[in-house]
C-alpha cells in the first residue's frame, strides 16, 4: 500500500495505533480534530479501544478493519477513532464504564458508538465478521447503529444522556464519609477486607474464586501483612498467601523456562494462561514474592522472584539507559494461541535425550495430548509434582535430578529462542516504570542483589529526568518506535502516585535526599492538581486538564484495584509515608480524609479493595522506622535483620554517616546525636521517639519483636 493510502495513524506515537496505519479504515487519533470532523459531517463516531498485547484486538483488526467492504461502510457512515488503552488510560476507563453500563461487561477490544460530541449510545467488545458466539455480525451492528443515529436521533440522544448520567454516578459516587479517627475503626474495616479475601480462597488450587483466575497481588500483600502479626487469623492468612503464591509459581501462568508471569489463567488450576506478559503484573507479583520471602524465608518464593527479575532483565528492560518496557505479546500471529510458549511432545523429544525427556514429561506435564483447545497436541509447561517425585517415577537418580533439570531448562529455552519471538512493546510508561522500580529496590535489598537496586536507580533517574517537568509528571517517557513522533501525554493520578512511592523507596535504600525531595514535589502537585478539596479524594486527571470530549468531562476517583493498585488508597499511603518522615500533619489529615471518603463502599469491593486495606494498615498503626547508619558488613547484617518480616507500616532506611546532615525533617529532629564512629548502628523509631543505638543484630531482632505496632 502506498504512502498516500496511509490513514492518520501514520503520525501516531503508539505502537498499537501505528500497527493500523495501513488499514483501509480512515482512522483518526483521539482529539478535538476528530470530533470536530464528526460534528461538521454530522456522523456518529466509531470508537475502538485496544492494546498492542491484546489478541482479540488483532483478531478484530484482521477480520473487520482490514476488510475493504467493512472499511467502506465505516468510512461512509462514521468517523472512526482508535485509542491505545495503555497510552490513554483516562479515555479507556471512562468508556469501559460506559460500555459496562450499556452491555453489562467491558474488555478489549472496546467497541463504542458515540454522538459527535463523544457521548456513547451503544457499545460492546469483540464483534465477529459473521454471526457467531451468540454475537451479531459487526456489519449488522454498524448498519444498525448508523441507522439509529440518522433515523432515531431523539432516541440516540436520550440513550447517550442516560449513559453519561450512569457513568458520572458510578465514577464519582462515594457515599457518606465514614469516621476513621479511631485506629480501631480502621482496623475493623481492614479485618472485614481480610475476611472477605479469606472467604474467596481456593484451598485446592490457590488464588481466589474460580476461572478465569487473576493473581490479585494487592490482596496477597494485604494477607502477608496480616500473616506477620501475632494472633487473629495470622495462620490462615499465611496459608492463603503462601499456597496461592506457590501454586502460581508452579503453574502455567508462570513461564517455567524464562520466568515472568502471564496476565491471567483461563482455568482455576493456573495451567492455561492468556500468554501476554505485562510490566505491572510482574512488578506487583515480584513485590508479593519478595514480601513473602521476608516473612517466611521460603526458598520457593525467592526462586520465583529471581526468575521473574531474570525475565524482566532480559526482555523488559533498557539495560543501557534504564527503564522498563510495557509488555510482551502473547502470539506471533492470529493463527496461533501462545505457540511460542507451548510445546508438543515431539518438539520436546527433538531437543532432549531420552532420559531427559522422561524427567521433563513428568516434571512439566508434557504429554501426547496437551492443554490447548486450538491445538490439543500443545502443552503448557507447569509443575504438577516435585522434582523428587518426578525423579522417582522416571527412574532418575535424585542426586543428579537438579543438574539434569538445569540442562533440560537450558535446552528447551535455547530451542524456544530459535522461534520467532512475540513483539515486545518498548514503550516506557511512567507509572508502570515506577512500580517496577519500587519492586526492584525491594527485591535488591531483601534478596541481596545490588545489581537490581543499581538498575532501579538508573531507571528512576531516567524517568525523573524525562517525565517530571515543572513539578508535573508525564505519562510516557519513551515510545516503542524511536522513529515515531513523541506525544506528550499528561500524567494521570497513578503516574504521580507510583513515582512518588518509587522516590521514597529509593531514598530509603540509598539515603540520597534528592529522591525524598522528588517525592515531596510530586505530593505537592497531587494536592494542588488532583485533590478534591470539597468532596475528598483524588481525581484521576489533573484539574488543569483542558480535555473535555465526551466522557472525559466526567470526574473520576479511582478506589478499586483493576488490576494495578487503585490511585486513591495508593495516594493516601504515599501521604502517610511522607507524614512519618516530615511530621507534617496536613499529609496525614488528607490521607485520612481520602480513606474516610470511600470507607462506606470499600467493603463491597472485595478483593479489589486490597490496596485500600493496605492504606488502612498504615493509617491505624504507628509508623515504625528502622534506621541503619553506617556501612560495611555490620550495617549489612543489621539491615537484613531489620528487613525480616514484612509489615506495611515498617520502613527500613539505610544512610551513611555523611548523610546525617541532610535528613527529612522528622528524622532530623528525632534521631539522637551519634558520636563519631566507624561502627554501624541501628535505631528503631516510632512516633516522635527513637530508641538508643543498637549495634548487635540479635538485640535488634529482639527489639523489633517487642514493638507493639509490628
Secondary structure, DSSP 8 states (H G I E B T S, - for coil): --GGG--GGGG--SHHHHTTTTSSS--EESSHHHHHHHHHHT-EEEEEEE-TT-HHHHHHIIIIIT-HHHHHHHHHHEEEEEEETTT-HHHHHHHHHHHHHHHS---SSEEEEE-TTS-EEEEES---SSSBTTB--HHHHHHHHHHHHHHSHHHHHHHHHHHHHHHHHHHH---S-----SHHHHHHHHHHHHHHHHHTB-TTT-SBSSSSB---HHHHHHHHHHHTSSSTTHHHHHHHHHHHHHHHHHSTTB-TTT--B-SEESSTTS-SEE--EEHHHHHHHHHHHHHHHHHH--HHHHHHHHHHHHHHHHHSB-TTT--B--EE-S-SSTT-SSTTT-B-HHHHHHHS-HHHHHHHHHHTT--SS-S-SS-TT-B----SS-HHHHHHHHT--HHHHHHHHHHHHHHHHHHHHTS----EE--EEHHHHHHHHHHHHHHHHHTT-HHHHHHHHHHHHHHHHHHEETTEEBSEEE-S-TTS-----B--HHHHHHHHHHHHHHHHHH--HHHHHHHHHHHHHIIIIIB-TTT-SB-SS-TT----SGGGGS-----S-SSS--HHHHHHHHHHHHHHHH--HHHHHHHHHHHHHHHHHHGGGGGGGHHHHHHHHHHHS--EEEEEES-HHHHHHHHHHHHSS--TTEEEEEE-GGGTTS--HHHHHHS----S-SS-EEEEEETTEE---B--HHHHHHHHHH-TT-
